[in-house]
Amino acid sequence: MKFTLLGKDPGSGARRGTLQTDHGRIQTPVFMPVGTVGSVKGVYHRDLHDDIKAEIILGNTYHLYLRPGLDILRRAGGLHKFENWDGPILTDSGGFQVFSLSPIRKITPEGCTFSSHIDGSRHIFTPENNVDTQRIIGADIIMALDECCPGDADHAYALKSLNLTRNWLERFVKRFRETEPLYGYGQCFFPIVQGCTYPDLRREAVEHAVGFDADGYAIGGLAVGEPTEKMYEMLELVCPLLPEDRPRYLMGVGTPANILEGIARGVDMFDCVMPTRNARNGMIFTWNGIMNMRNEKWKDDFSPLDPEGTSFVDRAYSKAYLRHLFIAGEMFAGMIASEHNLAFYLDLVRQSRAHIEAGDFASWKEAVVKKVSARL
């Protein structure tokens, strides 16, 4: 993998670049749709590619490990072939899901023992078998196993958690470097910078992570309960400490405003389930603000879903029609809304790139944040 930094915005920390993988080139800043179990919920791959214009999607190691399982994925030739996606894929380590979904888990220096949320069966993730698992899944970019510290943890717990993550990272890197990809193309790994909301721990985490000279670096443990301003404070601290010539990935974030503010602070890569999860519940993100499509006010509004939108569904369907589908409980409602929201998020980063290139991202961002955050 090769990251090329193409330019910076003079009024902020925003950066413009490209990320080259064996499955294609990614323009940054980028938003990556989440395909947890091998699909982006409610969206055809055809539409991801042609309409939404996604350049990279995610898979989730925890979920794929449990179902369909590693034997099926290996026999299929990896996740790309299994789900028929020929672009880049990134997988997280599954650590966050272990801590958030498992009803029973035990964390030790060896790894994390957990119960499947599907059938209660017992499993263990260690740094070593986590590498092996992500080799079998076959993503282009894989994440190191870490513990995601709660946003409200005290300093003592956050330090203990960080020390565990550091130890796991050392073992993960060793295993990664003594193994090879399975399917004839390259894989790279990103360490995850933890440290909760404590500046001293974040600095320690960065110093340790950059010592491995990885292809990129993820920033984890944010948007997990801490105030939004504290998240921005941590980004302002961490991003300048990371290597300028490597991509920076903020995990699991977030709203359109969060993404714009993250870009302004030097983040290159984002993912979040919000566009599709909220879409299935009737929330639509637009260039003029946020709409709840179940509201009565849209009942007889026959204007396009988003007059400034760029996707097929924005032109094809009205607000009144989409509201009707939600009220009627039609599956198609979530599909239209998901395609729209993902297209909006991809357009958001696309326009961000254009304004970084033009040198006016900072002033553009200030105006856009207010618009996209409004409730309509």
KAMOMO-V349906 format. One record per pair of residues at least 12 apart in sequence whose C-alpha atoms are under 6 Angstrom apart, sorted by the first residue. I is the first residue (numbers start at 0). J is the second residue. If there is no record, write none. Layout:
i:I j:J
i:I j:J
This chain:
i:0 j:19
i:0 j:20
i:1 j:18
i:1 j:19
i:2 j:17
i:2 j:18
i:3 j:16
i:3 j:17
i:4 j:16
i:8 j:355
i:8 j:358
i:10 j:361
i:11 j:263
i:11 j:361
i:12 j:263
i:12 j:264
i:12 j:265
i:13 j:262
i:13 j:263
i:13 j:265
i:15 j:27
i:22 j:86
i:22 j:87
i:23 j:86
i:25 j:54
i:27 j:267
i:28 j:267
i:28 j:268
i:28 j:348
i:29 j:268
i:29 j:348
i:30 j:269
i:30 j:270
i:31 j:55
i:31 j:56
i:31 j:270
i:32 j:56
i:33 j:56
i:33 j:57
i:33 j:272
i:34 j:57
i:34 j:58
i:35 j:58
i:35 j:59
i:36 j:62
i:36 j:63
i:37 j:82
i:41 j:334
i:50 j:310
i:51 j:342
i:55 j:86
i:55 j:87
i:55 j:88
i:56 j:88
i:57 j:88
i:57 j:89
i:57 j:90
i:58 j:90
i:59 j:90
i:59 j:91
i:60 j:92
i:60 j:93
i:61 j:93
i:73 j:135
i:77 j:136
i:77 j:137
i:78 j:136
i:87 j:139
i:88 j:138
i:88 j:139
i:89 j:138
i:89 j:139
i:89 j:140
i:89 j:141
i:90 j:138
i:90 j:141
i:91 j:142
i:92 j:142
i:92 j:143
i:92 j:144
i:95 j:147
i:101 j:114
i:101 j:116
i:110 j:124
i:110 j:125
i:111 j:123
i:111 j:124
i:126 j:144
i:126 j:167
i:126 j:170
i:126 j:171
i:127 j:171
i:127 j:174
i:134 j:180
i:139 j:186
i:140 j:186
i:140 j:187
i:140 j:188
i:141 j:188
i:142 j:188
i:142 j:189
i:143 j:190
i:145 j:164
i:146 j:164
i:147 j:220
i:148 j:220
i:150 j:195
i:150 j:223
i:150 j:224
i:150 j:225
i:161 j:194
i:189 j:215
i:189 j:216
i:190 j:216
i:191 j:217
i:191 j:218
i:191 j:219
i:192 j:204
i:192 j:205
i:192 j:218
i:192 j:219
i:193 j:219
i:193 j:220
i:195 j:220
i:215 j:245
i:215 j:246
i:216 j:247
i:217 j:247
i:217 j:248
i:217 j:249
i:218 j:248
i:218 j:249
i:219 j:250
i:235 j:264
i:238 j:265
i:246 j:267
i:247 j:266
i:247 j:267
i:248 j:267
i:248 j:268
i:248 j:269
i:249 j:269
i:251 j:270
i:251 j:271
i:252 j:270
i:252 j:271
i:253 j:271
i:256 j:368
i:274 j:340
i:274 j:341
i:275 j:337
i:278 j:333
i:278 j:336
i:278 j:337
i:279 j:333
i:284 j:340
i:286 j:371
i:287 j:370
i:287 j:371
i:288 j:370
i:288 j:371
i:288 j:372
i:288 j:373
i:288 j:374
i:288 j:375
i:289 j:374
i:289 j:375
i:290 j:375
i:292 j:322
i:293 j:322
i:297 j:318
i:297 j:319
i:298 j:319
i:299 j:319
i:300 j:318
i:300 j:319
i:301 j:317
i:301 j:318
i:301 j:319
i:302 j:317
i:303 j:317
i:304 j:317
i:304 j:318
i:310 j:342
